Amino acid sequence: MARKAVYSKVAADMFIVQMSWTFWFLGILLAVQIIKMVIGGFQENGTDPYFNSVFIAANVYMLIIGIISIYFLPYYVENGVTRKDYFKGTFLALCGLSVAIPVIAICISTLENLILGNIVQFRDMDIVNSVAAKIDINSNIIGEVISGVVQSVILPPYISPESSWILAIAVFSLNIFMYYLLGWMISASFYRYNVITGLLFIGFSIIILLVRDGLLRTSLNLPVPSRYYIFESLPASILLLGVAILIVIAAVVIRQFTKDVAIKM
Amino acid sequence: MNVSCSELLLKYGNHIALDHINFEIQGEKIYGLLGRNGAGKTSLLSIMASFRKQTAGSITINGEDPFENSNIMEQIVFMYSKNYSEESETIQNMLKSAQRYRPNFDKDYAEYLIGRFQLDVKKPIKKLSKGMQSAFNVTIGLASRAPITILDEVYLGMDAPSRDIFYKELLQEQERHPRMFILSTHLVSEMEYLFDEVILINKGKLLLHEDFDTLVSKGATITGDKEIVDDFVRSKKCINEQQLGGTKSVMIFGELTEVERNDAIDRGLEVTPVPLQDLFIHLTKEEDANGTKSRLF
């Protein structure tokens, strides 16, 4: 009974503090969006919708706040909260955050659409997916990895809200959820071990990211870069199970790294 | 509350920070944890507060393992000289968090202490002076009213009037809401009157755990004519001696019997107690120039 109360308190606090940062992030993007529209002279089809701007920028944002989230661990332990409650609370807050950001983005975008009509449309983001498939022109492994990471950050698997807003939100949520989780995993490895281990886990995160991209793109029938052709024979359910397994792996690693970690003083 | 350590061992790589520590403390008393720099005080306290796990051995608090134990952890507050250089939260907000997670936190008392220490609640903590940050730590430590309150050199940077407020408030709190206080300190002479019991560790080993009165009664300073003093202390453990002309003063460790005490007085010697600070210095001192070490246990 008491335990339940503590982790839900942590979840609520983590959600509130991170949402307060998120409002700044979303607010700045909204200001940029308005400036873009003013500069573009409110021409028809002149500007990408707000949803798309958030869709691209949120990955890096979530990676950064994921990295920061480890610094709440000493704060909670000092306040008499167990590492387990910190983990559960932070994970729940992450789930909330991953849903809240796309929902807010789609609401603002819908509003934008209602006010401005055709000026903002969801039309050409589909190019993102086809461009992603063409990007891998490098034949060596390093080029593959670099192009894969760049593409994953700036051209993540995308579903337009026009085709299915539920799926659009789900894919968006999954993207940012993954980035936060990987940021958290990297910072947990640096916190517990040393720089070398931390760097290894950056590499591990990149692998998870690339595999997840391939699994998700293939399962959504999006254009897929050639390196992911091995996934094509698999049914969507298996591919999505693969994504779930990657999430579980990252979460288990974070928990293992933090479950008995010494608090730095 | 009861804290019991058995064969507690903590290693950092090859370095042994705590070397098979055994002790048991209980009750609502003020414990003084003494030891030189690097003796292992903070390591021991951080295990009690679940900041880290021991390498081997066991620690129990009220019979339970405290590590990751929600019921125990919320009852222990551990305040130390923390680096607040990147803490941009205000005192006001930090008090709110303590209130949220500490079941016995007394907000009114915290506000009263903030007033006594003259802290600006709206300033980010990193902008406060070191002494004021320490006063804030004391405030959290006392106002949390945790059944086990650990204050690890929490006075660092505090000026003498603030430290005086701290000691007075500590004693008043102990009267109003008795709990187990563990104070680790270097300011032995200034704080010794606070202690009910003393735990002394040196180089990771437990040197002694005694009731304060029993401990100080174990030492005596014998002052008087050089030859008479030398004769009197011949069979005693001497921990320090000073000489000025024909007068000699020798600090001895080991209880004097009533007969011995009367004998000394009859022989014109002066017998005075040894301050805890001196016992601490001599019990933990390094090997001297002659390679002899004060080995008393």
Contacts between the chains, C-beta under 8 A, distances in Angstrom:
chain1	res1	chain2	res2	distance
A	2	B	70	6.4
A	2	B	71	6.9
A	3	B	70	5.1
A	6	B	70	6.2
A	6	B	74	7.7
A	6	B	101	7.7
A	9	B	100	6.6
A	9	B	101	7.2
A	13	B	97	7.9
A	13	B	100	7.4
A	75	B	97	7.7
A	76	B	101	7.8
A	77	B	50	6.8
A	77	B	51	6.4
A	77	B	73	7.7
A	78	B	78	7.2
A	79	B	97	6.1
A	79	B	98	6.6
A	79	B	100	7.9
A	79	B	101	3.9
A	79	B	102	7.0
A	80	B	73	4.6
A	80	B	74	4.1
A	80	B	75	7.4
A	80	B	76	6.6
A	80	B	77	7.0
A	80	B	101	5.8
A	80	B	102	6.6
A	80	B	146	7.6
A	81	B	70	7.9
A	81	B	73	7.1
A	81	B	74	7.7
A	81	B	101	6.0
A	82	B	50	7.7
A	82	B	68	4.8
A	82	B	69	7.3
A	82	B	70	5.1
A	82	B	73	5.9
A	83	B	68	6.1
A	84	B	68	6.2
A	85	B	70	6.7
A	259	B	68	7.5
A	260	B	53	5.2
A	260	B	67	7.3
A	260	B	68	7.4
A	262	B	46	7.7
A	262	B	51	6.6
A	262	B	52	3.7
A	262	B	53	7.3
A	263	B	46	7.4
A	263	B	51	4.2
A	263	B	52	6.7
A	265	B	42	7.1
A	265	B	46	6.7
A	265	B	51	6.8
A	265	B	80	6.3
A	265	B	82	7.3
